[in-house]
Amino acid sequence: MNTFIEDNVSCLYIGELIETGVVCALGGFGWTSEEYSAFFDIPIHEKYPLTDAIRSKKIIEVSNDAAFAENYPLMSAHTISAAWDSGIAIPAHPIGGIALYSSKEIVLDSISEVFFMAVGSLLGLYASRLPLALVEVPLKVKDKIDLPQVPLTDRQLVIAGMLERGFNNAQIGLEIGYSESLVRQETVAIYRKLQVTGRQAMQAIRTLNLKVAAELEESELTGELTL
């Protein structure tokens, strides 16, 4: 992150491609909360610089000019308040990709292309190992993961439960009768309160806790409790 900031990067977005075929916000900087939340749940088949990079497994270059709006009309619905001149989207296999926009021209030559692809590979490798570290912990009662005790509203509790079960924002909105935009905003608030990075982390925690709960129930039935 510091490398990008020092290189005049105005804003950066890390997207996670989940099993339902949408790209979810995993992290970044330089965006307002409204701008950041707008980039939740982007279908992988839709045309954005980041989805293009993930699908093609190549770096995608863009410039802040008329061609950008013409090539990526869906971006017109999203505001980028930070000043930017050029940008690139980098595949980050296997988690998703990175989109960054700079206040100066990004020169993509053979050397910088290798650098950016390496950054994407390293980030993808690092992020892909985080959920596995949660799931692969030896399953004993004492290993149960407790999320931070930050109060969620009743609506956030409902949405959080559906996020853990793998619902995307559109499905949640349809199920509980709220707009997808409102669900996005609540999702951002939930991640912030629970201090998790995204759906995958929440689902990994849920998986582990369900297994621990099953072990606890079995231990109580047999009278053998492992502490």
C-alpha positions, 0 to 999 in steps of 0.5 A: 500500500505504501508503495502505491501511495508514494507513486501518486496512486489516488485510489486503490481497490482490491476485489475478491471474486467469490463463488457466486460469480461476483467481485466484492470489495476486499480493501483499498484506500482513497475512496469515500465510503459511498464510492467504496460501497458502490463497488460491492457485488460486481458481476464478473461478466459485466464490463469494468476494467477490473472484471476485464483484467480478472477474465483475461488474466492480463493488465488492463490500462485506462485513461481519464478521457472520452474513450474511458466512458465509451469503453466502460459505460457502467463506470459512469454510474460510479463517482471517483472523486479523487483526481486521476489521470490514468489507471490499471487493473491487475489480476490477482489470482486466485482471489480476484484483482486490483484496480488503481487510479493515479494522478499521473500517467502510469507508464506500462513497459516490460519492467513495470508490467512484471512488477505489477503482475508480481504484486497481483500474484503476491497479494492473491497468494497472501489473501487466499491463505487467510480463510484457509488459516481459519478453517484448518485450525484443529477443531476443539471447543476452545478454538471457537472464534468470537467476533468483536463485540460491536453491536449490530442493528437488528437489520444488520444482524439479519444481513450479516447472517445472510452474508455468512450463508453466501447470499449476495447483495441482490439476493439479500435485498430481494429476500428482505425487501430492501434496495440493493444500494441500502444492502451495500451500505449496511454490508460495509458497516457490518464488515467495519464493525466486525473487523472482517475483510469480506464474505469469504472471511465471514463464511470461514468463521461461520464454518469453523464455529458450526463445526465447533458447535457440533463437536461441543454437542457431541461431547455433551452427549458422550460426556467427553469434553475436550478442553 
